[in-house]
Amino acid sequence: MDLFLISVIASTLRVSTPLLFAALGETINEKAGILNLGIEGTMVFSAFIGFWAAKTSGSVELGLLAAVLAGLALGLLMGLLTVTLGLSQHVSGLGVTLLGTGLALFLFRLAFPDPAIPPKLDAPFPQLPILVGTPLEPVFSQFGLTYIAFALVPLCGWLLYRTGFGLNLRACGENPEAADTAGVAVYRIRYMALAIGGALMGAAGGFLSLAQLDSFTYGIVSGRGWVAIALVIFGNWKPGRVLIGALLFSVFQALQLRWQAQGVQLPYWFLLALPYLVTILALTLAGRNASYPAALLKPYKREG
């Protein structure tokens, strides 16, 4: 198999990993009726907390746990603002993004005051050697988190469409009044959805700082949170289609990286913008028939 094609496939799988974690988390949030625009800030904050925990403890596993817990905490904060207080989901999400991003950068300056020497992990997450010595080794020798992200796609599909919890969660996103009448604890389900979604977003941030880049920088997330929201719409709130969208974005991201490395004669700005242009085009085409949850963005307040 062509080495260029192998390298693009391998990079596509790696690049799609944080997008999958984040987009699946956002899918669960929105299926419960909550639009979480705090995803970008959650990923940045979790990336820093995970990196700091791993750097100080020497354990990337502990760092990943810290990143997941950081994401969960911001998910619960989103629940306090939108579920308990019933505030605007747009404003609350943007507030969480500003809080998470600002807090991460502030704490980063405190923990690592010398910006001239970017901190790196001594022992980042290793890639799992699979099919060693074969042409397909680069494709399958991925981080363990990459395999987990792909395994979560059918797991999330099963959770949403084959379990009682998933039925209750979808009911809260379609008609919370009817769900409440049927005995579903709408507040509790929405909090659980935000906690699960936040944990997955935390894992996305942790992957960036603990595996893919093994460092923390100011632009570590680079808009991936916003892309994840677009992927949810592109996927029509279905995990399988979200996977297709993540791979579509990631393959163009991998291509532009390889083309830059090979010195392809295309404008630099065009190569950087290419994955986002493709995402906008795909979103424009797919968004026409999007069937979003009926109660999305609508705060629910129980009467009586």
Protein Blocks (a to p, Z undefined) as FASTA:
>chain_A
ZZklmmmmmmmmmmmmmmmmmmmmmmmmmmnopacfklmmmmmmmmmmmmmmmmmnopak
lmmmmmmmmmmmmmmmmmmmmmmnopafklmmmmmmmmmmmmmmmmmmmmmmclklccdd
fbdcddddehehiaklmmmmccfklmmmmmmmmmmmmmmmmcfklmmmmmmmmommlmmm
nopafklmmmmmmmmmmmmmmmmmmmmmmmmnopacfklnnomlmmmmmmmmmnnopakl
mmmmmmmmmmmmmmmmmmmmnopacdfklmmmmmmmmmmmmmmmmmmmpccdfkgoiacd
deZZ
